[in-house]
């Protein structure tokens, strides 16, 4: 019978070299993933803005239809339940833009056929580029949300 004590013992676990290789590979993968995530984050924020503004603008139109063409003075009536318990926006608060700022609203006036719902972007200043650009429902309807800046808050 063979003596088991003379056979070399195998250790369980990884060597330092194997661990270093795994760490380097994970670091490279993380770098690629983070780069792509950050690049697509702006696209996702833009999509959220478009969806929110379009939803609010549609709710304002529905409100006006149900109120003899009158638009509300603010966005609050869109989340306030009517006598039947229905709201124009199916939420408890008016949504905020991706930078946690309130969406702005201008009711239509003379020469303005429709209301304007907009965000001033991350910097909350008129104009700007990238995350700081203004986006409104009129730009979205015209397909002009990819341009630089959104104008100075006017029409």
Secondary structure as the mmCIF struct_conf table of DSSP 4:
data_model
#
loop_
_struct_conf.conf_type_id
_struct_conf.id
_struct_conf.beg_label_comp_id
_struct_conf.beg_label_asym_id
_struct_conf.beg_label_seq_id
_struct_conf.end_label_comp_id
_struct_conf.end_label_asym_id
_struct_conf.end_label_seq_id
HELX_RH_3T_P HELX_RH_3T_P1 UNK A 4 UNK A 6
BEND BEND1 UNK A 7 UNK A 7
HELX_LH_PP_P HELX_LH_PP_P1 UNK A 8 UNK A 12
BEND BEND2 UNK A 13 UNK A 13
HELX_RH_AL_P HELX_RH_AL_P1 UNK A 16 UNK A 66
TURN_TY1_P TURN_TY1_P1 UNK A 67 UNK A 69
HELX_LH_PP_P HELX_LH_PP_P2 UNK A 70 UNK A 72
BEND BEND3 UNK A 73 UNK A 75
HELX_RH_3T_P HELX_RH_3T_P2 UNK A 76 UNK A 78
TURN_TY1_P TURN_TY1_P2 UNK A 79 UNK A 79
BEND BEND4 UNK A 80 UNK A 80
TURN_TY1_P TURN_TY1_P3 UNK A 83 UNK A 84
BEND BEND5 UNK A 85 UNK A 85
BEND BEND6 UNK A 88 UNK A 93
STRN STRN1 UNK A 96 UNK A 96
TURN_TY1_P TURN_TY1_P4 UNK A 98 UNK A 99
BEND BEND7 UNK A 100 UNK A 100
HELX_LH_PP_P HELX_LH_PP_P3 UNK A 101 UNK A 101
STRN STRN2 UNK A 102 UNK A 102
HELX_LH_PP_P HELX_LH_PP_P4 UNK A 103 UNK A 103
STRN STRN3 UNK A 104 UNK A 106
TURN_TY1_P TURN_TY1_P5 UNK A 110 UNK A 111
BEND BEND8 UNK A 114 UNK A 114
STRN STRN4 UNK A 116 UNK A 119
TURN_TY1_P TURN_TY1_P6 UNK A 121 UNK A 124
BEND BEND9 UNK A 125 UNK A 127
BEND BEND10 UNK A 129 UNK A 129
HELX_RH_3T_P HELX_RH_3T_P3 UNK A 130 UNK A 132
STRN STRN5 UNK A 135 UNK A 136
HELX_RH_AL_P HELX_RH_AL_P2 UNK A 137 UNK A 141
TURN_TY1_P TURN_TY1_P7 UNK A 142 UNK A 143
BEND BEND11 UNK A 146 UNK A 148
BEND BEND12 UNK A 152 UNK A 153
#
